[in-house]
């Protein structure tokens, strides 16, 4: 069983996979205009909960958020997860430098509380092979809660939407597009 068409295609093409398979569909209509809302928080809060690795693109998101804050628009990043060794020094340094708009929590069993604190969930993945074929599971939880989701346009993330209502993509590795999409979500 595959959770997306892209992963199935990758396995068939690269591993000579010829066994019977099924694909779990999510009934996506990417042509529907996204709906974004504000959770009535003082500061617009962008959430990222999950594995903090190099390919997830968090330094990219942090740099764009710094630019937004320079525009005098108050935005905060709520970052929850385990920082993998390769990212520890880089991410901790950024948190110390950019502390005013980053709240970091190592991990929490009370994610429901934190979901209520965010206005938008962002997955800024870079253009790595793993990002194009391995689907993170957190977006399903986010969409189920009707929290707006903004992701890079990696193959596997393009097909993730809740009938388009709470979902938008930006061009991966393009800071101007991420900046503009974030502004659209904040307004």
MDTraj code that builds the backbone (N, CA, C; nanometers):
import mdtraj as md
import numpy as np

residues = "UNK UNK UNK UNK UNK UNK UNK UNK UNK UNK UNK UNK UNK UNK UNK UNK UNK UNK UNK UNK UNK UNK UNK UNK UNK UNK UNK UNK UNK UNK UNK UNK UNK UNK UNK UNK UNK UNK UNK UNK UNK UNK UNK UNK UNK UNK UNK UNK UNK UNK UNK UNK UNK UNK UNK UNK UNK UNK UNK UNK UNK UNK UNK UNK UNK UNK UNK UNK UNK UNK UNK UNK UNK UNK UNK UNK UNK UNK UNK UNK UNK UNK UNK UNK UNK UNK UNK UNK UNK UNK UNK UNK UNK UNK UNK UNK UNK UNK UNK UNK UNK UNK UNK UNK UNK UNK UNK UNK UNK UNK UNK UNK UNK UNK UNK UNK UNK UNK UNK UNK UNK UNK UNK UNK UNK UNK UNK UNK UNK UNK UNK UNK UNK UNK UNK UNK UNK UNK UNK UNK UNK UNK UNK UNK UNK UNK UNK UNK UNK UNK UNK UNK UNK UNK UNK UNK UNK UNK UNK UNK UNK UNK UNK UNK UNK UNK UNK UNK UNK UNK UNK UNK UNK UNK UNK UNK UNK UNK UNK UNK UNK UNK UNK UNK UNK UNK UNK".split()
xyz = np.array([
    [0.0860, -0.1175, 0.0000],
    [0.0000, 0.0000, 0.0000],
    [0.0898, 0.1227, 0.0000],
    [0.0613, 0.2144, -0.0918],
    [0.1353, 0.3400, -0.0998],
    [0.0436, 0.4544, -0.0567],
    [0.1018, 0.5578, 0.0038],
    [0.0189, 0.6702, 0.0471],
    [0.0125, 0.7810, -0.0570],
    [0.0835, 0.7628, -0.1670],
    [0.0730, 0.8613, -0.2744],
    [0.1249, 0.8018, -0.4053],
    [0.0782, 0.8577, -0.5139],
    [0.1155, 0.8122, -0.6481],
    [0.2658, 0.8277, -0.6726],
    [0.3237, 0.9379, -0.6241],
    [0.4654, 0.9657, -0.6481],
    [0.5555, 0.8582, -0.5877],
    [0.5241, 0.8149, -0.4651],
    [0.6044, 0.7111, -0.4003],
    [0.5913, 0.5787, -0.4749],
    [0.4721, 0.5455, -0.5198],
    [0.4512, 0.4237, -0.5976],
    [0.5338, 0.4291, -0.7259],
    [0.5262, 0.5407, -0.7986],
    [0.6023, 0.5557, -0.9235],
    [0.7522, 0.5421, -0.8993],
    [0.8008, 0.6032, -0.7928],
    [0.9425, 0.5969, -0.7600],
    [0.9853, 0.4519, -0.7347],
    [0.9076, 0.3784, -0.6571],
    [0.9417, 0.2386, -0.6259],
    [0.9366, 0.1505, -0.7509],
    [0.8363, 0.1705, -0.8346],
    [0.8239, 0.0915, -0.9575],
    [0.9426, 0.1187, -1.0494],
    [0.9798, 0.2455, -1.0649],
    [1.0881, 0.2828, -1.1562],
    [1.2259, 0.2453, -1.1048],
    [1.2494, 0.2566, -0.9750],
    [1.3841, 0.2403, -0.9210],
    [1.4137, 0.1055, -0.8566],
    [1.3104, 0.0292, -0.8241],
    [1.3341, -0.0959, -0.7537],
    [1.2728, -0.2165, -0.8234],
    [1.2376, -0.2007, -0.9489],
    [1.1783, -0.3104, -1.0249],
    [1.0654, -0.3744, -0.9443],
    [0.9805, -0.2905, -0.8929],
    [0.8688, -0.3339, -0.8075],
    [0.7541, -0.3811, -0.8948],
    [0.7251, -0.5118, -0.8927],
    [0.6212, -0.5655, -0.9799],
    [0.5141, -0.6434, -0.9040],
    [0.5017, -0.6174, -0.7734],
    [0.3997, -0.6843, -0.6926],
    [0.2699, -0.6044, -0.6999],
    [0.1574, -0.6677, -0.6683],
    [0.0308, -0.5930, -0.6649],
    [0.0383, -0.4822, -0.5591],
    [-0.0276, -0.3722, -0.5847],
    [-0.0227, -0.2603, -0.4902],
    [-0.1545, -0.1838, -0.4918],
    [-0.1728, -0.1051, -0.3890],
    [-0.2880, -0.0148, -0.3781],
    [-0.2356, 0.1226, -0.3405],
    [-0.3095, 0.2246, -0.3812],
    [-0.2752, 0.3616, -0.3440],
    [-0.3923, 0.4170, -0.2639],
    [-0.3614, 0.4712, -0.1478],
    [-0.4645, 0.5344, -0.0664],
    [-0.4870, 0.6740, -0.1231],
    [-0.6063, 0.7037, -0.1634],
    [-0.6355, 0.8336, -0.2230],
    [-0.6851, 0.9313, -0.1169],
    [-0.6651, 1.0612, -0.1405],
    [-0.7140, 1.1616, -0.0451],
    [-0.8171, 1.2548, -0.1090],
    [-0.8701, 1.2198, -0.2247],
    [-0.9773, 1.2948, -0.2907],
    [-0.9454, 1.4441, -0.3004],
    [-0.8389, 1.4750, -0.3657],
    [-0.7888, 1.6119, -0.3734],
    [-0.8439, 1.6853, -0.4948],
    [-0.8803, 1.8092, -0.4743],
    [-0.9148, 1.8987, -0.5846],
    [-0.8275, 2.0223, -0.5693],
    [-0.7122, 2.0227, -0.6373],
    [-0.6169, 2.1320, -0.6201],
    [-0.6592, 2.2597, -0.6912],
    [-0.7679, 2.2577, -0.7655],
    [-0.8137, 2.3772, -0.8355],
    [-0.9054, 2.4642, -0.7504],
    [-0.9424, 2.4182, -0.6333],
    [-1.0279, 2.4952, -0.5445],
    [-0.9460, 2.6042, -0.4762],
    [-1.0020, 2.7232, -0.4630],
    [-0.9313, 2.8342, -0.3998],
    [-0.9145, 2.8090, -0.2496],
    [-0.7932, 2.8258, -0.1954],
    [-0.7707, 2.8000, -0.0535],
    [-0.8417, 2.9022, 0.0365],
    [-0.8827, 2.8562, 0.1536],
    [-0.9424, 2.9437, 0.2543],
    [-0.8433, 2.9533, 0.3700],
    [-0.8050, 3.0728, 0.4072],
    [-0.7162, 3.0929, 0.5209],
    [-0.7861, 3.1809, 0.6216],
    [-0.7618, 3.1557, 0.7473],
    [-0.8271, 3.2317, 0.8521],
    [-0.7283, 3.2640, 0.9623],
    [-0.7656, 3.3559, 1.0485],
    [-0.6800, 3.3949, 1.1596],
    [-0.7403, 3.3428, 1.2888],
    [-0.6605, 3.2745, 1.3706],
    [-0.7067, 3.2155, 1.4953],
    [-0.7225, 3.3167, 1.6082],
    [-0.7326, 3.4435, 1.5765],
    [-0.7502, 3.5499, 1.6752],
    [-0.6377, 3.5525, 1.7778],
    [-0.5155, 3.5363, 1.7320],
    [-0.4012, 3.5480, 1.8212],
    [-0.3408, 3.6859, 1.8024],
    [-0.2695, 3.7324, 1.9031],
    [-0.2078, 3.8649, 1.8955],
    [-0.1059, 3.8726, 1.7824],
    [-0.0250, 3.7701, 1.7742],
    [0.0789, 3.7643, 1.6707],
    [0.0477, 3.6444, 1.5817],
    [0.0502, 3.6646, 1.4512],
    [0.0273, 3.5552, 1.3571],
    [0.1346, 3.4496, 1.3815],
    [0.0919, 3.3269, 1.4101],
    [0.1855, 3.2207, 1.4486],
    [0.1861, 3.1097, 1.3448],
    [0.3059, 3.0819, 1.2950],
    [0.3275, 2.9740, 1.1990],
    [0.3839, 2.8562, 1.2766],
    [0.3249, 2.7394, 1.2568],
    [0.3705, 2.6214, 1.3283],
    [0.4478, 2.5266, 1.2396],
    [0.5441, 2.4616, 1.3002],
    [0.6119, 2.3475, 1.2385],
    [0.6364, 2.2478, 1.3505],
    [0.5719, 2.1312, 1.3434],
    [0.5885, 2.0265, 1.4427],
    [0.6398, 1.9039, 1.3693],
    [0.7530, 1.8522, 1.4106],
    [0.8024, 1.7312, 1.3466],
    [0.9521, 1.7200, 1.3527],
    [1.0040, 1.6370, 1.2666],
    [1.1465, 1.6107, 1.2602],
    [1.2193, 1.7331, 1.2048],
    [1.3202, 1.7760, 1.2761],
    [1.3947, 1.8952, 1.2335],
    [1.5251, 1.8470, 1.1717],
    [1.5239, 1.8368, 1.0392],
    [1.6377, 1.7850, 0.9639],
    [1.6780, 1.8871, 0.8578],
    [1.7893, 1.8627, 0.7945],
    [1.8412, 1.9536, 0.6929],
    [1.7430, 1.9753, 0.5786],
    [1.6810, 1.8683, 0.5300],
    [1.5976, 1.8796, 0.4104],
    [1.4611, 1.9428, 0.4339],
    [1.4211, 1.9623, 0.5593],
    [1.2887, 2.0197, 0.5856],
    [1.2821, 2.1698, 0.5555],
    [1.3958, 2.2372, 0.5436],
    [1.3966, 2.3756, 0.4983],
    [1.3681, 2.4812, 0.6047],
    [1.3856, 2.4488, 0.7313],
    [1.3553, 2.5459, 0.8361],
    [1.4430, 2.6715, 0.8329],
    [1.5739, 2.6608, 0.8060],
    [1.6516, 2.7847, 0.7935],
    [1.5975, 2.8763, 0.6832],
    [1.5476, 2.8173, 0.5768],
    [1.4859, 2.8911, 0.4659],
    [1.3636, 2.9681, 0.5169],
    [1.2761, 2.8995, 0.5920],
    [1.1574, 2.9629, 0.6488],
    [1.1952, 3.0731, 0.7476],
    [1.2936, 3.0468, 0.8313],
    [1.3367, 3.1464, 0.9307],
    [1.3858, 3.2730, 0.8624],
    [1.4628, 3.2597, 0.7552],
    [1.5123, 3.3781, 0.6831],
    [1.3982, 3.4593, 0.6224],
    [1.2975, 3.3915, 0.5684],
    [1.1827, 3.4621, 0.5116],
    [1.1036, 3.5319, 0.6229],
    [1.0900, 3.4653, 0.7378],
    [1.0182, 3.5267, 0.8499],
    [1.0922, 3.6493, 0.9033],
    [1.2247, 3.6461, 0.9019],
    [1.3019, 3.7645, 0.9413],
    [1.2685, 3.8818, 0.8493],
    [1.2576, 3.8535, 0.7209],
    [1.2240, 3.9570, 0.6228],
    [1.0835, 4.0127, 0.6493],
    [0.9886, 3.9250, 0.6815],
    [0.8524, 3.9699, 0.7112],
    [0.8516, 4.0577, 0.8366],
    [0.9252, 4.0167, 0.9387],
    [0.9316, 4.0964, 1.0615],
    [0.9971, 4.2328, 1.0378],
    [1.0916, 4.2400, 0.9449],
    [1.1525, 4.3693, 0.9098],
    [1.0513, 4.4615, 0.8440],
    [0.9477, 4.4031, 0.7833],
    [0.8404, 4.4810, 0.7206],
    [0.7410, 4.5314, 0.8252],
    [0.7741, 4.5106, 0.9523],
    [0.6891, 4.5529, 1.0658],
    [0.5599, 4.4724, 1.0755],
    [0.5610, 4.3500, 1.0236],
    [0.4475, 4.2597, 1.0380],
    [0.4900, 4.1560, 1.1418],
    [0.4169, 4.1482, 1.2518],
    [0.4571, 4.0580, 1.3594],
    [0.4152, 3.9145, 1.3275],
    [0.5170, 3.8285, 1.3179],
    [0.4979, 3.6873, 1.2878],
    [0.5883, 3.6082, 1.3810],
    [0.5375, 3.4959, 1.4286],
    [0.6130, 3.4103, 1.5199],
    [0.6166, 3.2685, 1.4639],
    [0.7240, 3.1964, 1.4919],
    [0.7369, 3.0555, 1.4535],
    [0.7311, 2.9702, 1.5795],
    [0.6361, 2.8785, 1.5847],
    [0.6276, 2.7814, 1.6934],
    [0.6867, 2.6521, 1.6404],
    [0.8018, 2.6163, 1.6906],
    [0.8808, 2.5038, 1.6409],
    [0.8820, 2.3948, 1.7470],
    [0.8250, 2.2793, 1.7151],
    [0.8201, 2.1680, 1.8099],
    [0.8768, 2.0446, 1.7417],
    [0.9771, 1.9842, 1.8041],
    [1.0323, 1.8631, 1.7459],
    [1.1701, 1.8316, 1.7989],
    [1.2243, 1.7263, 1.7473],
    [1.3579, 1.6829, 1.7847],
    [1.4552, 1.7312, 1.6786],
    [1.5573, 1.8003, 1.7228],
    [1.6591, 1.8501, 1.6295],
    [1.7632, 1.7407, 1.6106],
    [1.7789, 1.6949, 1.4885],
    [1.8775, 1.5914, 1.4586],
    [2.0181, 1.6506, 1.4626],
    [2.1159, 1.5663, 1.4927],
    [2.2531, 1.6106, 1.5190],
    [2.3074, 1.7092, 1.4170],
    [2.2839, 1.6822, 1.2881],
    [2.3411, 1.7665, 1.1835],
    [2.2863, 1.9093, 1.1897],
    [2.1665, 1.9267, 1.2458],
    [2.1026, 2.0582, 1.2513],
    [2.1227, 2.1291, 1.3848],
    [2.1658, 2.0575, 1.4894],
    [2.1679, 2.1139, 1.6247],
    [2.2389, 2.2482, 1.6325],
    [2.3612, 2.2543, 1.5875],
    [2.4373, 2.3781, 1.5992],
    [2.3731, 2.4897, 1.5178],
    [2.3334, 2.4611, 1.3957],
    [2.2747, 2.5609, 1.3072],
    [2.1421, 2.6143, 1.3618],
    [2.0526, 2.5265, 1.4019],
    [1.9197, 2.5687, 1.4458],
    [1.9281, 2.6382, 1.5809],
    [2.0100, 2.5873, 1.6745],
    [2.0229, 2.6530, 1.8050],
    [2.0812, 2.7930, 1.7890],
    [2.1770, 2.8082, 1.6989],
    [2.2346, 2.9398, 1.6723],
    [2.1268, 3.0333, 1.6191],
    [2.0471, 2.9879, 1.5272],
    [1.9396, 3.0707, 1.4718],
    [1.8369, 3.1062, 1.5793],
    [1.8039, 3.0100, 1.6663],
    [1.7071, 3.0381, 1.7717],
    [1.7611, 3.1462, 1.8647],
    [1.8892, 3.1393, 1.8985],
    [1.9482, 3.2417, 1.9852],
    [1.9488, 3.3777, 1.9165],
    [1.9817, 3.3818, 1.7890],
    [1.9883, 3.5079, 1.7149],
    [1.8493, 3.5636, 1.6884],
    [1.7560, 3.4780, 1.6538],
    [1.6224, 3.5207, 1.6127],
    [1.5178, 3.4972, 1.7217],
    [1.5624, 3.4877, 1.8455],
    [1.4755, 3.4515, 1.9562],
    [1.3444, 3.5278, 1.9653],
    [1.3386, 3.6548, 1.9316],
    [1.2111, 3.7252, 1.9474],
    [1.0941, 3.6618, 1.8730],
    [1.1178, 3.5936, 1.7641],
    [1.0040, 3.5390, 1.6918],
    [1.0052, 3.3868, 1.6771],
    [1.0888, 3.3187, 1.7545],
    [1.0894, 3.1726, 1.7510],
    [1.0647, 3.1192, 1.8916],
    [0.9653, 3.0329, 1.9027],
    [0.9420, 2.9606, 2.0274],
    [0.9729, 2.8152, 1.9987],
    [1.0736, 2.7610, 2.0679],
    [1.1148, 2.6223, 2.0441],
    [1.0809, 2.5355, 2.1644],
    [1.0186, 2.4232, 2.1373],
    [0.9848, 2.3246, 2.2392],
    [1.0390, 2.1911, 2.1909],
    [1.1219, 2.1271, 2.2746],
    [1.1873, 2.0014, 2.2349],
    [1.0850, 1.8999, 2.1833],
    [0.9824, 1.8701, 2.2555],
    [0.8723, 1.7864, 2.2093],
    [0.7633, 1.7950, 2.3138],
    [0.6422, 1.7617, 2.2777],
    [0.5318, 1.7729, 2.3716],
    [0.4289, 1.6641, 2.3430],
    [0.3744, 1.6088, 2.4493],
    [0.2646, 1.5140, 2.4344],
    [0.1315, 1.5880, 2.4236],
    [0.1350, 1.7184, 2.4434],
    [0.0136, 1.7988, 2.4422],
    [0.0052, 1.8837, 2.3152],
    [0.0140, 1.8194, 2.1994],
    [0.0123, 1.8944, 2.0738],
    [-0.1213, 1.9646, 2.0509],
    [-0.2291, 1.9117, 2.1048],
    [-0.3604, 1.9762, 2.0887],
    [-0.3559, 2.1201, 2.1378],
    [-0.2917, 2.1425, 2.2492],
    [-0.2775, 2.2768, 2.3053],
    [-0.2046, 2.3681, 2.2061],
    [-0.0979, 2.3167, 2.1461],
    [-0.0169, 2.3977, 2.0553],
    [-0.0847, 2.4169, 1.9195],
    [-0.1622, 2.3192, 1.8752],
    [-0.2368, 2.3382, 1.7506],
    [-0.3294, 2.4583, 1.7614],
    [-0.3845, 2.4807, 1.8775],
    [-0.4770, 2.5928, 1.8984],
    [-0.4056, 2.7277, 1.8959],
    [-0.2739, 2.7255, 1.9092],
    [-0.1965, 2.8499, 1.9127],
    [-0.1490, 2.8953, 1.7742],
    [-0.1669, 2.8123, 1.6717],
    [-0.1115, 2.8478, 1.5402],
    [-0.2208, 2.8911, 1.4434],
    [-0.1811, 2.9790, 1.3517],
    [-0.2696, 3.0262, 1.2458],
    [-0.2446, 2.9526, 1.1150],
    [-0.1260, 2.8968, 1.1012],
    [-0.0832, 2.8355, 0.9756],
    [0.0236, 2.7322, 1.0070],
    [0.0220, 2.6208, 0.9353],
    [0.1271, 2.5204, 0.9473],
    [0.2064, 2.5247, 0.8174],
    [0.3389, 2.5325, 0.8269],
    [0.4224, 2.5463, 0.7070],
    [0.5235, 2.4321, 0.6990],
    [0.5350, 2.3751, 0.5797],
    [0.6355, 2.2720, 0.5522],
    [0.7213, 2.3233, 0.4364],
    [0.8368, 2.3842, 0.4694],
    [0.9191, 2.4493, 0.3664],
    [1.0250, 2.3585, 0.3048],
    [0.9925, 2.2352, 0.2759],
    [1.0907, 2.1375, 0.2272],
    [1.1707, 2.1871, 0.1076],
    [1.2991, 2.1490, 0.1096],
    [1.3868, 2.1770, -0.0036],
    [1.3636, 2.0737, -0.1142],
    [1.4331, 2.0914, -0.2255],
    [1.4180, 2.0031, -0.3405],
    [1.5168, 1.8861, -0.3323],
    [1.4956, 1.7963, -0.2361],
    [1.5740, 1.6741, -0.2235],
    [1.4870, 1.5578, -0.2709],
    [1.5493, 1.4484, -0.3138],
    [1.4746, 1.3314, -0.3589],
    [1.3777, 1.2837, -0.2515],
    [1.4242, 1.2733, -0.1283],
    [1.3390, 1.2259, -0.0192],
    [1.2157, 1.3154, -0.0031],
    [1.2287, 1.4435, -0.0262],
    [1.1168, 1.5370, -0.0118],
    [1.0133, 1.5203, -0.1223],
    [1.0554, 1.4708, -0.2359],
    [0.9637, 1.4517, -0.3477],
    [0.8860, 1.3209, -0.3400],
    [0.9338, 1.2244, -0.2611],
    [0.8709, 1.0927, -0.2619],
    [0.8230, 1.0424, -0.1269],
    [0.8694, 1.0985, -0.0176],
    [0.8257, 1.0534, 0.1141],
    [0.7354, 1.1594, 0.1750],
    [0.6118, 1.1216, 0.1977],
    [0.5104, 1.2130, 0.2473],
    [0.5144, 1.2209, 0.3995],
    [0.5275, 1.3409, 0.4560],
    [0.5171, 1.3515, 0.6020],
    [0.3713, 1.3288, 0.6426],
    [0.3491, 1.2724, 0.7599],
    [0.2129, 1.2420, 0.8031],
    [0.1470, 1.3580, 0.8785],
    [0.2256, 1.4482, 0.9342],
    [0.1699, 1.5599, 1.0115],
    [0.0692, 1.6431, 0.9320],
    [0.0870, 1.6653, 0.8019],
    [-0.0118, 1.7446, 0.7279],
    [-0.1534, 1.6873, 0.7313],
    [-0.1671, 1.5551, 0.7368],
    [-0.3009, 1.4967, 0.7449],
    [-0.3696, 1.5402, 0.8739],
    [-0.2946, 1.5393, 0.9823],
    [-0.3481, 1.5824, 1.1116],
    [-0.3858, 1.7303, 1.1070],
    [-0.3007, 1.8100, 1.0466],
    [-0.3242, 1.9541, 1.0357],
    [-0.4503, 1.9820, 0.9537],
    [-0.4636, 1.9167, 0.8402],
    [-0.5800, 1.9387, 0.7541],
    [-0.7082, 1.8876, 0.8189],
    [-0.6977, 1.7787, 0.8929],
    [-0.8137, 1.7273, 0.9642],
    [-0.8651, 1.8307, 1.0648],
    [-0.7745, 1.9069, 1.1237],
    [-0.8111, 2.0106, 1.2210],
    [-0.8491, 2.1418, 1.1527],
    [-0.8444, 2.1427, 1.0197],
    [-0.8776, 2.2611, 0.9394],
    [-0.7849, 2.3786, 0.9701],
    [-0.6588, 2.3463, 0.9924],
    [-0.5555, 2.4485, 1.0080],
    [-0.4955, 2.4706, 0.8700],
    [-0.4880, 2.5938, 0.8241],
    [-0.4297, 2.6185, 0.6920],
    [-0.2876, 2.5624, 0.6813],
    [-0.2572, 2.5107, 0.5630],
    [-0.1289, 2.4451, 0.5382],
    [-0.0624, 2.5095, 0.4172],
    [0.0619, 2.5506, 0.4347],
    [0.1426, 2.6064, 0.3260],
    [0.2659, 2.5182, 0.3127],
    [0.2858, 2.4603, 0.1934],
    [0.4002, 2.3709, 0.1741],
    [0.4748, 2.4085, 0.0463],
    [0.6005, 2.3642, 0.0401],
    [0.6730, 2.3779, -0.0858],
    [0.6077, 2.2840, -0.1869],
    [0.6333, 2.3085, -0.3129],
    [0.5653, 2.2308, -0.4178],
    [0.6398, 2.1027, -0.4558],
    [0.7018, 2.0362, -0.3585],
    [0.7621, 1.9051, -0.3847],
    [0.6524, 1.8129, -0.4359],
    [0.6891, 1.7197, -0.5221],
    [0.5906, 1.6324, -0.5873],
    [0.4881, 1.5755, -0.4905],
    [0.5352, 1.5156, -0.3839],
    [0.4463, 1.4459, -0.2924],
    [0.3550, 1.5424, -0.2165],
    [0.3980, 1.6654, -0.1951],
    [0.3165, 1.7619, -0.1207],
    [0.2138, 1.8318, -0.2089],
    [0.2359, 1.8334, -0.3394],
    [0.1417, 1.8987, -0.4300],
    [0.0035, 1.8343, -0.4255],
    [-0.0023, 1.7068, -0.3975],
    [-0.1299, 1.6353, -0.3985],
    [-0.1996, 1.6341, -0.2633],
    [-0.1426, 1.7028, -0.1682],
    [-0.1992, 1.7045, -0.0340],
    [-0.2851, 1.8287, -0.0179],
    [-0.4114, 1.8139, -0.0143],
    [-0.4949, 1.9294, 0.0174],
    [-0.6247, 1.8782, 0.0730],
    [-0.6996, 1.9528, 0.1400],
    [-0.8277, 1.9075, 0.1916],
    [-0.9348, 1.9648, 0.1005],
    [-0.9432, 1.9101, -0.0189],
    [-1.0282, 1.9640, -0.1243],
    [-0.9924, 2.1089, -0.1545],
    [-0.8683, 2.1456, -0.1292],
    [-0.8207, 2.2791, -0.1629],
    [-0.8556, 2.3881, -0.0651],
    [-0.9396, 2.3627, 0.0330],
    [-0.9875, 2.4695, 0.1208],
    [-0.8801, 2.5292, 0.2105],
    [-0.7908, 2.4479, 0.2610],
    [-0.6943, 2.4949, 0.3602],
    [-0.5505, 2.4719, 0.3149],
    [-0.5275, 2.4740, 0.1855],
    [-0.3974, 2.4312, 0.1349],
    [-0.3453, 2.5243, 0.0257],
    [-0.2165, 2.5549, 0.0338],
    [-0.1520, 2.6362, -0.0691],
    [-0.0057, 2.5915, -0.0790],
    [0.0505, 2.5988, -0.1990],
    [0.1926, 2.5667, -0.2158],
    [0.2687, 2.6915, -0.2598],
    [0.3983, 2.6876, -0.2361],
    [0.4883, 2.7888, -0.2905],
    [0.5986, 2.7156, -0.3653],
    [0.6635, 2.7846, -0.4559],
    [0.7693, 2.7233, -0.5368],
    [0.8894, 2.6927, -0.4475],
    [0.9261, 2.5655, -0.4407],
    [1.0360, 2.5242, -0.3516],
    [1.1643, 2.6012, -0.3816],
    [1.2379, 2.6291, -0.2778],
    [1.3656, 2.7013, -0.2837],
    [1.3512, 2.8444, -0.3355],
    [1.2299, 2.8975, -0.3404],
    [1.2065, 3.0329, -0.3915],
    [1.1586, 3.1206, -0.2754],
    [1.2504, 3.1976, -0.2172],
    [1.2173, 3.2776, -0.0994],
    [1.1173, 3.3881, -0.1311],
    [1.1207, 3.4444, -0.2517],
    [1.0234, 3.5481, -0.2878],
    [0.8822, 3.4918, -0.2924],
    [0.8653, 3.3714, -0.3469],
    [0.7331, 3.3105, -0.3538],
    [0.6831, 3.2751, -0.2132],
    [0.7711, 3.2207, -0.1286],
    [0.7322, 3.1901, 0.0092],
    [0.6928, 3.3191, 0.0818],
    [0.7704, 3.4243, 0.0646],
    [0.7407, 3.5543, 0.1265],
    [0.6014, 3.6021, 0.0844],
    [0.5736, 3.6009, -0.0444],
    [0.4441, 3.6490, -0.0951],
    [0.3270, 3.5619, -0.0486],
    [0.3455, 3.4302, -0.0457],
    [0.2387, 3.3408, -0.0004],
    [0.2137, 3.3586, 0.1495],
    [0.3205, 3.3769, 0.2266],
    [0.3025, 3.4014, 0.3700],
    [0.2270, 3.5312, 0.3933],
    [0.2619, 3.6363, 0.3179],
    [0.1903, 3.7635, 0.3320],
    [0.0419, 3.7456, 0.2985],
    [0.0136, 3.6690, 0.1947],
    [-0.1251, 3.6432, 0.1566],
    [-0.2007, 3.5728, 0.2695],
    [-0.1335, 3.4780, 0.3349],
    [-0.1961, 3.4049, 0.4459],
    [-0.2176, 3.4945, 0.5674],
    [-0.1245, 3.5845, 0.5922],
    [-0.1324, 3.6727, 0.7093],
    [-0.2429, 3.7750, 0.6927],
    [-0.2596, 3.8255, 0.5709],
    [-0.3618, 3.9280, 0.5462],
    [-0.4946, 3.8677, 0.5588],
])
top = md.Topology()
chain = top.add_chain()
for i, resn in enumerate(residues, 1):
    res = top.add_residue(resn, chain, resSeq=i)
    for name in ("N", "CA", "C"):
        top.add_atom(name, md.element.get_by_symbol(name[0]), res)
traj = md.Trajectory(xyz[None], top)
